[in-house]
Each structure stands twice: as structure tokens, then as C-alpha cells.
Amino acid sequence: MIRWTIYILLSFCLLWAGKPKEKGFRIFTIGDSTMANKKEEVYPETGWGQVLQNYFDKTVTIKNHAVNGRSTKSFIDEGRWKAVLDSLQPGDFVFIQFGHNDQKYQDSTRYTAPFGTYSENLEKFVSESREKGATPVLFTSIVRRKFGADGKLTDTHGDYPVAVRQVAEKMNVPLIDLQKLTENWVNSLGDEPSKKMFLWTEPDDRFPEGRKDDTHLSEKGAREVARLAVEECKKKNLAFAKYIR
């Protein structure tokens, strides 16, 4: 009897050891300061890519390569895209969100025309990701908190979100339209309440005049943007949707 019990237990252990484990994968994020990891000293400023891991299970690894102040042009010119590209493996995903700094026409190191170099750079990210066996996902920029006299948000991104949508359609790329999602969200909150989602802070030792920043997110705002992003990914039934918490 004891011998049979031991045999059954050993057989069970062998079967369990041979069971294939859930294969994990990685999401690389490339973009600007609205997505980037922030240093502790600027808290509560938080990029939505910084908190993205909270919305996935442990089989998913987030590699956040978004950097403050970067446009598609400067991200490429500084070798940052090459570093990501060299790391990509089949099965990885690449989340792409630029636009805020591509608009800066006064800065030749960053400016790109929406239907010119900007679109070309997005296409480069898409095609080169696919060449490495990774899946690109395009994101339009989150809104800036700029309310008009009518109490509604005023568009500050012009043709850049339009260009992203066109590239997504042209190249058959999944699109997460964060501009529209965040516009609806911020409008629903209204002018005064939405300040809590952006970087409006009281004076302190580091920032004696406080901060009234309508571009960058607070931790609470970043978490909400990340939630909106992953919920949209789930609605679109992207390949990693089942790993979303």
C-alpha cells in the first residue's frame, strides 16, 4: 500500500513538473514625459507608463523607455529607439505615444511635421518592431488640461492625433485613442476637479511657488490614464488582454 502511495505521488510530481508554464512576455513603452518614469523628488508627478505594471499580472514585464522632453525625432537621433529595437524579441509588444514635443516648431532638434517626418517616424517604429517579431500599438497623446470659456477642453494637439490615426489605418496597427479617451474623462470631471489629476501642487521647499502644470499627471491621474489605456486594449481584444488585471 505504501509503495503504491509513493508511486502515485511520484507520478503526480512528474506530471506537474512537465506541465508547461504560462509564458510571460514584455511590453516596451516609448514616448515622452506624460508616459515616463519620474524621480521621487518631483512626486506626485507620475507618468502613466510608470504605473502600467499595476494593471497586468506577474507574467507581464513592463520596460518603460519613455523619456521627458522627447519627440519621435529626438528619440531616434539620440539612439534611444535603437536601444529598444536591439532588445526586442518575438512576442514582445511596443506601446508608442509621441506628439507633445513633436509640436515644438521652434526647436529643430525635436520638431516634426504631423503629415511629414512625424508620420514617417511612427511608420519606422511600426515596421522595425514588426521586423523583430514584436507587435506595435499606437497611442494618440493624452490631452492637456486647457478649458475654454465654454467650460470644455480646448484642443492643443492639432493634426498630430489625426496623423497617428492615419498611420494606424494605413499600416493596420492597433490604435488606442488616448486623446479622445482622456478628453472625455477630463471633460466629465470639469475644470476645477480635474486639477487633481494633473500636476497642481501647493508650495513646498522644493517648489516654493507650487506647481500649476496642465500637461503632466499626478499619481492619481497617471493611474486613471493607465486604466483607460488597458481597458481600451481589453475592449479591442488585443493578444495580451487576458493578462490584464
Secondary structure, 3 states (H helix, E strand, C coil): CHHHHHHHHHHHHHHHHHCCCCCCEEEEEEECCCCCCCCHHHCCCCCCCCCHHHHECCCEEEEECCCCCCCHHHHHHCCHHHHHHHHCCCCCEEEEECCCCCCCCCCCCCCCCHHHHHHHHHHHHHHHHHHCCCEEEEECCCCCCCECCCCCECCCCCCHHHHHHHHHHHHCCCEECHHHHHHHHHHHHCCCHHHHHEEEECCCCCCCCCEEEEEEECHHHHHHHHHHHHHHHHHCCCCCHHHEC
